[in-house]
Amino acid sequence: MIRGWYTAASGMNAQQKRLDAVANNLANVDTTSYKRDVSVSKNFPELLLRRMNDDGVYKNPFGSADAAPVIGKIGLGVELNELFTNFEQGSLKQTSSPSDFALEGEGFFAVETPAGERYTRNGNFLVGEEGFLLTKEGYPVLGENGRIFLQDMEYTVNKNGEIYARPIGDGGADSVFVDRLRLVTFENPRYITKQGSSLYKDSPVSGPAVPAEGGLRPVVSQGFVEASNVNVVNEMVQMIEINRAYEAGQKTIQAEETMVSRLWNEIVRVGR
């Protein structure tokens, strides 16, 4: 019976982890380029139940064998196995701002931070006071030749991420090539690590960032941003399922407690 307490408690703990992930997804439904987290649980190793004394052994032409039949299996609960990020493409929202970029396909923008190079899908950029293209947090966005300088420039970005600019108000001047956005991908993007502020960091499992080229290079859309890939209806349905599973665990513990209480009462009565 004590095993029942631990099994039910492990299930409730796993549901709490799922609820935390769903709540975080719902809280970020309007966050630009947010990617939903998914909680995955796994079973503890199961036990095989066999009747110990049932006719002992029996003989056959090849020797003897155990006659005790297998009754079945017993589970020992579950635990959180993994919390991974689902990088499914989000829808594009038009902003008409020249400094907003959205990626269509797998890949990330490269960003320079005090902690080193980081990566993001959030293309809600701006041109800072020093003239460089920055994230909303003030981190420089990187091109293939370093920081991208766009001060006092009218600029356009094509589908390949190439930036062309000319001085503001100089309509007669031809646009010149400035740089190409540094877009990267990973061997196992599922295992990159969230850093907050829509930034990601590579991990030993994801592998290092590699330039996205050819068919692996995402399409850049200027004047758009990528919305989160959170589906509110699906997340709410999951929340209802989690609550019901959690309540089932509570009822299991209450039932186990009732049986233990009755057992002790019977022991005390017989002892008298």
Residue, then its C-alpha position, 0 to 999 in steps of 0.5 A: m500500500i505504501r507503494g501506491w502512495y509513491t506511485a500516485a505522488s510521482g504521477m502528481n509530480a509529473q503532472q505538475k511539471r506538465l502544468d508548469a510548461v503549459a502555463n509558461n506557453l500560455a503566458n508567452v502566447d503573444t511573445t514574438s517568435y516564442k516556441r512552445d515547451v513540451s514536457v515528456s515523462k517516462n515510466f520507472p522500470e516495471l516489476l514482473l509479478r509471478r506466483m511463488n508457490d503453485d505446484g512447485v516445478y514440473k518435469n519435461p523431457f529436457g529437465s524441469a521448469d517452474a510452474a508458477p504462472v506470471i500474474g502480470k506487471i506492476g508499475l512504479g510511477v513516472e518521472l520527468n524525462e525531458l522538457f524540449t522546445n517545439f520549433e514548429q513554424g509560427s505564423l507571420k505578422q506584418t508590421s511594415s517596419p523596415s527593421d523587422f525580419a521574419l524567418e521562414g524555415e529552420g534557422f536562427f539570427a546570430v546575436e552578439t552578447p556579453a556572454g558570447e554569440r547567441y541565437t534567436r528567431n525574434g526579428n523585432f530589431l531596431v537601429g540603435e543610436e550608434g547606427f547598428l542593427l540591434t535587438k530590443e535588448g540592445y544586442p548587436v545583430l550579426g552579419e557575415n562580416g560582423r555588426i551591421f551599420l545602418q545609420d541614416m540609411e534607407y535599406t532593404v533586405n532580400k529573401n536571401g538576407e542580403i542588405y542593400a542601403r543608400p543615404i536617406g533622402d538620396g533617391g537618385a543614388d543606387s543602393v549598395f550591398v552592406d552585408r548579409l545576415r548571419l543565419v545559422t542552423f544546428e545538427n540537433p536544434r531540438y537540444i539547444t538551450k533557452q537563455g531568456s529574452s528569446l535567445y538560445k545557446d548551443s549545447p553539446v548535444s545540439g552541436p555548434a552553430v553552422p552557417a545556413e546555406g543552400g536549401l538549409r537557409p531560411v527565407v527572410s521576410q522584411g516588414f514581418v515578425e514571426a508569431s509564437n507557435v502556441n495554440v491556445v485551444n490545444e494548451m487549454v485542453q492539455m490543462i484540463e487533462i492535467n488537472r483531471a490526472y492530478e485529481a486522480g492521483q489525489k483520489t488514489i492517495q486518499a483511497e490508500e490512506t483510507m485502507v491503511s487507516r482501516l488496516w490499523n483499526e483492525i489490527v488494534r481490534v484483533g489485538r484487544 
